[in-house]
Amino acid sequence: MPIISYGSALTRKAEQAPEAIAFIQNGVATDFATLEADSNRRARAFAKAGVGEGDFVTIALPNGVEFVESLFACWKLGATPQPVSPKLPQAERDAIIELVDPKLILGVEPGQHGGRASFRADHDVSAEDATKLPDIVSKYRMAICSGGSTGRPKVVVDHIPGQIDPEQPFQGRGPGSSILIPGPLYHSGPLINCLTVLLGGGRVVAMSRFDAQEALDLISEHRLQLAIFVPTMLLRIWKLPESVRQAADLSSLTRVVSSSASLPDWLQREWIEWIGPERVWEAYGGSERIGGTIISGTEWLTKPGSVGKATEGRKVRILDAEGGEVETGEIGDVYFLPPGGPGSTYHYLGAEPRRTPDGWETLGDMGYLDEDDYLFLVDRRTDLIITGGANIYPAEVEGALESHPAIRSCAVIGLPDEDLGATVHAIVDIAESTNVDEAILREHLADQLVRYKIPRTFEFVTELLRDDAGKVRRRALRDARVSAD
């Protein structure tokens, strides 16, 4: 089938199967005819607010059908949706809006951003015309925020236009597949997966907030074929009582994908043993799309710890701090080059890319390649802890800590030390009903880590340290503790 606009893909499905279910959340189902009509209504409301071809629309809405309608409303006008967390502090949202200069802001009170056009989350569009709009293709399909944890935010403008072949397979499935989206739609992973399944005429089941038990129940109830998780979610599911996990009916699943952060090896093995290696996948990449990898559980068993090979014609290499290539198996900075060359996949608002003179670019991660060009990640360069001359990667220590059943989440950071340069400090989130102390955790780690990697100090908290997208703000945690001294 020829490539068509995102708006036309939705219209096509609404005309072919108007009563087919497109989106489900909190038990409420929306069919394709309703999604099409309400997207058209929103598009006309947006147009009256001044939105047109090439404009940005900032979407500060929670997961829900209104979010999805707003995406399609933007594309039907040739505009670019620019989602942000609805919980974003005013100062951070102000900084993003200054960068993006959107024609419309959704999910805020009018007047909250000066004279900019704004709609509240419950803005009523029911009186607008629901008929089909003229066909148009957005130049950029989306603009995703990144970097808010390290200072001034930046926005990644994706250079893929708003068009697709709706018959193309996705995640090993043909058109009409079904997927669980447990993460926030303002992040690129959940958004792209939700979008692609809908454009292929499939069914999306979204969660308002992740809950491990509910995720299993939704997969079973709706006989879902795909699910995309971050490692924190996979960990919380694994830590459910074994009787609960074994009772879950996951027979409909063909693929569970982990993305957004490193998946600890032990947790990868647990999932492989539970549902089978052919159904466990791990993906690595960034919103910039300069590079990416994917690996199945079957392949992973032959290359344990790897995130796979570069995909879609992209190239990968490892460079040292001076920009020179390292030997096979040696750790360095991971650099990518997309097939279209530097700058072909995105551009930043509010930042400049880190590129070598010949155009290779890094997402900030460190790792190595083996003799078969499989990529192995170790951590982010900015999170590396150097203590007494030894390199310690927080992700490795966090993975070992989180294998303890009482730990819900954790963050490992380096604190300044006059003698060693830095010491390893673990911030540990434990269930309130448990009696886990430092001695118990040290004993737990003794069989998994060499002595110098075991945290020098522990701090116990009872709030989750990672957000719904599996992100942890290590720099912010470190800065707060350093400034408090």
Secondary structure, DSSP 8 states (H G I E B T S, - for coil): ---EEHHHHHHHHHHH-TTSEEEEETTEEEEHHHHHHHHHHHHHHHHHTT--TT-EEEE---SSHHHHHHHHHHHHTT-EEEE--TT--HHHHHHHHHHH--SEEESS-TTTTTTS-EE-TT---TTS--S-------SSS-EEEE-GGGSS-EEEEE---SEE-TTS-BTTB-TT-EEEE-S-TTSHHHHHHHHHHHHTT-EEEE-SS--HHHHHHHHHHHT-SEEEE-HHHHHHHHTS-HHHHHHS--TT-SEEEE-SS---HHHHHHHHHHH-GGGEEEEEE-TT-S-EEEEEHHHHTTSTT--BEE-TT-EEEEE-TTS-B--TT--EEEEEE-TT-TTSSEEEES----B-TTS-EEEEEEEEE-TT--EEEEEEGGG-EEETTEEE-HHHHHHHHHTSTTEEEEEEEEEEETTTEEEEEEEEEE-TT----HHHHHHHHHTTS-GGGS-SEEEEESS-SS-TTS---HHHHHHHHHHH-
